[in-house]
C-alpha cells in the first residue's frame, strides 16, 4: 500500500464529491451511460450522509487520492475514469438497449465500478489503495504487467 503523506493534494477527484448545488453537481447526479471500458468512482450522498463528518471527509480524500494515483494507468490503457454521484449506471448494449447497474444498497456508499461493455461488471466498495486498485484493474481489464506505458519520444 502506498504511504499517504499527511499533507497531500487531493484536488484530483475529492472536490467532485463535496456537497455542491451547481451545474457540476447536476452532471454528477445524472446516471452515466457507459459505452467503452471505464472505471467509475462513485460517492452516493444518500448513503454517505450517515457517516460521521470526519469519516466522510477522510473517505472522500482517500478516494480522490488513490484514484489520482491510478489515473495515468487508466489513460495509458484507454480506460475512461468517470466520477459519479448517481446510484444507477447504464451500460450501452450493441442492440441499442441499456443494462442498468444499481449502486445503492451496497456495503459502502462509495467505491469503484469496473465496466467493460459486453461483459459482467465488477463493483468494489470502500477504499482501495492504489496497489489494490491497480491489481483489480489489471485482472478485470486483462492488462499486462507493464500497463503504465509511456508516450514514445520522437528522436531525429
C-alpha positions in Angstrom: 0.0 0.0 0.0 1.3 3.4 -0.9 2.1 5.7 2.0 -0.1 8.8 2.1 1.6 12.0 3.1 -0.1 13.9 5.9 -0.5 16.9 3.7 -1.4 15.9 0.3 -3.1 17.3 -2.7 -6.5 15.7 -3.1 -7.7 18.0 -5.8 -8.0 15.2 -8.4 -11.5 14.0 -7.5 -12.3 14.9 -3.9 -13.9 18.2 -4.8 -16.3 16.4 -7.1 -17.8 14.6 -4.1 -18.1 17.6 -1.8 -21.7 18.8 -1.4 -22.5 21.3 -4.1 -25.5 22.8 -5.7 -24.5 23.8 -9.2 -24.3 22.5 -12.8 -21.3 20.3 -12.0 -23.3 18.6 -9.2 -26.3 18.1 -11.5 -24.0 16.4 -14.1 -22.5 14.1 -11.4 -26.0 13.1 -10.3 -27.2 12.2 -13.8 -26.9 8.5 -14.5 -23.9 7.9 -16.8 -24.2 5.7 -19.9 -21.1 3.7 -20.4 -20.2 2.6 -23.9 -16.4 2.0 -23.5 -14.1 0.4 -20.9 -14.4 2.5 -17.8 -13.7 2.8 -14.2 -16.4 4.7 -12.3 -15.6 6.2 -9.0 -18.8 6.7 -7.1 -19.9 8.5 -4.0 -23.6 8.2 -3.1 -24.8 11.1 -1.0 -27.9 9.2 0.2 -25.7 6.6 2.0 -22.7 8.7 2.8 -24.8 11.2 4.8 -25.0 8.6 7.6 -21.2 8.7 8.1 -19.7 10.9 10.8 -18.4 14.1 9.2 -14.7 13.3 9.9 -15.1 9.8 8.5 -16.8 11.1 5.3 -14.1 13.7 4.8 -11.4 11.2 5.2 -13.1 8.7 2.8 -13.5 11.4 0.2 -9.9 12.4 0.5 -8.7 8.8 0.3 -10.9 8.0 -2.6 -9.6 11.0 -4.6 -6.0 10.4 -3.6 -5.9 6.7 -4.6 -7.9 7.3 -7.8 -5.5 10.1 -8.8 -2.6 7.6 -8.5 -4.2 5.1 -10.9 -5.5 7.7 -13.4 -2.3 7.6 -15.5 -2.5 3.8 -15.9 -6.1 4.2 -17.0 -5.3 6.9 -19.5 -2.4 4.8 -20.9 -4.7 1.9 -21.5 -7.6 4.0 -22.9 -9.9 3.3 -20.0 -12.2 6.1 -19.0 -12.3 7.5 -15.5 -15.8 8.6 -14.7 -16.8 10.2 -11.4 -20.5 9.9 -10.4 -22.9 10.6 -7.6 -25.7 8.7 -9.4 -27.0 5.5 -7.8 -27.7 4.0 -11.3 -25.3 3.5 -14.1 -26.3 2.3 -17.6 -24.2 0.2 -19.9 -24.9 0.6 -23.6 -25.5 -2.7 -25.4 -25.0 -3.5 -29.1 -28.7 -3.7 -29.8 -29.3 0.0 -28.8 -30.6 -1.0 -25.4 -29.1 -0.4 -22.0 -28.5 -2.5 -18.9 -28.8 -0.9 -15.5 -26.4 -1.3 -12.7 -27.6 -0.2 -9.2 -25.1 1.1 -6.8 -27.4 1.8 -3.9 -27.7 -0.7 -1.0 -24.0 -1.8 -1.2 -21.7 -2.3 1.8 -20.3 1.2 1.4 -21.9 4.2 -0.4 -18.6 4.8 -2.2 -16.1 2.8 -4.3 -15.4 1.8 -7.8 -17.3 0.2 -10.7 -15.3 -1.5 -13.4 -17.1 -1.8 -16.7 -16.2 -3.3 -20.0 -19.4 -3.3 -22.1 -20.3 -6.7 -23.2 -19.1 -8.4 -20.1 -20.0 -8.5 -16.4 -19.2 -5.5 -14.3 -17.1 -5.6 -11.1 -18.2 -3.5 -8.1 -15.5 -2.6 -5.5 -17.0 -0.9 -2.4 -15.0 1.1 0.1 -11.5 2.5 -0.2 -8.8 0.6 -2.1 -5.1 1.6 -2.0 -3.6 2.4 -5.4 -1.8 -1.0 -5.4 -5.0 -2.9 -4.6 -7.0 -0.9 -7.1 -4.4 -1.5 -9.8 -4.4 -5.2 -9.1 -8.2 -5.3 -9.6 -8.0 -3.2 -12.8 -5.2 -5.3 -14.2 -7.2 -8.5 -13.7 -10.6 -7.1 -14.8 -9.3 -5.5 -18.0 -6.7 -8.2 -18.6 -3.8 -5.6 -18.7 -0.2 -6.6 -18.9 2.1 -6.1 -16.0 3.7 -3.1 -17.8 0.4 -1.2 -18.2 1.9 2.2 -17.4 3.3 2.6 -20.9 4.9 5.9 -21.5 4.5 8.0 -24.6 7.3 7.3 -27.1 9.8 10.1 -27.6 10.4 11.2 -31.1 14.1 11.4 -32.0 15.6 12.8 -35.1 
